[in-house]
Amino acid sequence: DTEVTQTPKHLVMGMTNKKSLKCEQHMGHRAMYWYKQKAKKPPELMFVYSYEKLSINESVPSRFSPECPNSSLLNLHLHALQPEDSALYLCASSQEVSGGPSTDTQYFGPGTRLTVL
Amino acid sequence: AQKVTQAQTEISVVEKEDVTLDCVYETRDTTYYLFWYKQPPSGELVFLIRRNSFDEQNEISGRYSWNFQKSTSSFNFTITASQVVDSAVYFCALSEAKTDSWGKLQFGAGTQVVVTP
């Protein structure tokens, strides 16, 4: 069983709604990631947090707002999304011992399937 | 430029046949890591293997085996005696150990494996 959990599993929202995706990992990892995956495509990196600090933002629109309250939790706040934002949103974590460049294995959660109407 | 190429879009086999998934990568780094992930229809990315660039030893894990050849920049994956539960999309990924690539898994396009009874 995965030790990275994501809620909700499915989310349907309108373009004016505000919602949040939640991710929690129970492996003591210090790096956490958000990915977006469209159908029949590989995952695309959105954000990386290392030791609760945002270290990578892959030019993601501001309607996506990440938050890392502590080393085990990662949120993605959604506001004023567009239908093209409908996708599977995957959270991942990795050990990240040194705080520097990391090639540690990333472990993924089951994802949240988001539909924007 | 695409750094990981999975030329096979879809492979269909009958149960108990062997199936080999090709992965060709491109990097100028001497230190890098290669990964394979499995994504069943449920959506979760399941980690299968991580291999560093200094370890060319092939690996076998149950019905899974991996052939890493630096001379041809390939990291191929074979499923022996395939089963219906092996039906999934398989992603090969590359991680380079340099600062500006920190935390970035570069995925191939994925190969859909369909195993029929």
Interface residues (C-beta under 8 A of the other chain):
Chain A: T2 A31 Y33 K40 K41 P42 P43 L45 V48 S50 S55 I56 L88 L90 A92 S94 G100 P101 S102 T103 T105 Q106 Y107 F108 G109 P110 G111 R113
Chain B: Y32 Y33 F35 Y37 S42 G43 E44 L45 V46 F47 R50 N52 F91 S95 E96 A97 K98 T99 S101 W102 G103 K104 L105 F107 G108 A109 G110
